[in-house]
Amino acid sequence: MQSNSDRPVLICDAMNLFVRSYCAYPTMSAHGYQMGGAIGFLKTLRRIVAEIQPSAVYVCWEGGGSSRRRKLLSSYKLNSAPGKLN
């Protein structure tokens, strides 16, 4: 096993991974709730961590943009409205 300084850091775009999992895993709970996003997200993240064995994992959820960034660049996220999933 590599030392921590030799191992990569994993930064996960959580919303992207969640949406991909939501579409790929049609898992439903016993009460009829869609669970594929959460289950697929955790399974995929666990698999990636096992394969890469990073020294650290950062999971980042994007909150729809930043007013500070929009002041710097007015076109920030201008055309990035999410499409319908299903």
Secondary structure per residue as TSV (DSSP state, phi and psi in degrees):
chain	resnum	aa	ss	phi	psi
A	1	M	-	360.0	142.3
A	2	Q	-	-76.3	155.9
A	3	S	-	-72.8	161.4
A	4	N	G	-56.4	-35.4
A	5	S	G	-70.3	-21.6
A	6	D	G	-92.0	-14.1
A	7	R	S	-90.4	147.7
A	8	P	-	-74.0	165.6
A	9	V	E	-103.0	133.9
A	10	L	E	-99.8	123.3
A	11	I	E	-114.1	118.8
A	12	C	E	-105.9	126.6
A	13	D	E	-80.5	91.2
A	14	A	H	-63.4	-40.4
A	15	M	H	-64.7	-41.7
A	16	N	H	-61.2	-47.8
A	17	L	H	-64.5	-39.1
A	18	F	H	-64.2	-46.4
A	19	V	H	-65.3	-42.2
A	20	R	H	-60.3	-42.1
A	21	S	H	-68.3	-39.2
A	22	Y	H	-57.9	-41.7
A	23	C	H	-76.9	-32.3
A	24	A	H	-86.4	-28.2
A	25	Y	-	-113.1	103.0
A	26	P	-	-84.9	41.5
A	27	T	-	-76.3	132.8
A	28	M	B	-117.9	147.6
A	29	S	-	-78.8	172.5
A	30	A	T	-62.9	-22.6
A	31	H	T	-96.7	6.4
A	32	G	S	88.2	14.0
A	33	Y	-	-88.3	142.0
A	34	Q	B	-71.0	117.9
A	35	M	-	-114.7	-2.2
A	36	G	H	-59.4	-36.9
A	37	G	H	-61.6	-48.7
A	38	A	H	-70.3	-46.3
A	39	I	H	-65.9	-46.8
A	40	G	H	-63.8	-38.8
A	41	F	H	-58.7	-50.0
A	42	L	H	-67.6	-41.7
A	43	K	H	-62.9	-44.9
A	44	T	H	-66.7	-44.0
A	45	L	H	-62.9	-40.9
A	46	R	H	-62.7	-41.4
A	47	R	H	-65.1	-43.6
A	48	I	H	-64.4	-42.8
A	49	V	H	-63.0	-40.8
A	50	A	H	-64.7	-38.2
A	51	E	H	-72.9	-45.5
A	52	I	H	-86.1	-32.3
A	53	Q	-	51.1	60.9
A	54	P	-	-71.1	160.0
A	55	S	S	-77.0	-23.4
A	56	A	E	-154.6	153.6
A	57	V	E	-126.9	126.8
A	58	Y	E	-117.8	122.9
A	59	V	E	-107.5	118.2
A	60	C	E	-113.9	125.9
A	61	W	-	-105.8	126.0
A	62	E	-	-84.7	135.9
A	63	G	-	-101.9	21.3
A	64	G	S	93.4	11.0
A	65	G	-	113.4	167.1
A	66	S	-	-126.8	130.8
A	67	S	H	-65.8	-32.4
A	68	R	H	-63.4	-41.9
A	69	R	H	-69.8	-35.2
A	70	R	H	-65.2	-32.6
A	71	K	H	-66.8	-36.8
A	72	L	H	-74.2	-38.2
A	73	L	-	-141.1	104.7
A	74	S	T	-63.0	-22.0
A	75	S	T	-88.8	5.9
A	76	Y	T	-58.3	119.3
A	77	K	T	58.0	28.1
A	78	L	T	-61.7	-44.8
A	79	N	T	-113.6	36.7
A	80	S	-	-112.6	30.7
A	81	A	-	-66.2	134.4
A	82	P	-	-68.7	144.9
A	83	G	-	-86.9	171.6
A	84	K	-	-70.7	141.0
A	85	L	-	-78.2	-42.8
A	86	N	-	-129.2	360.0
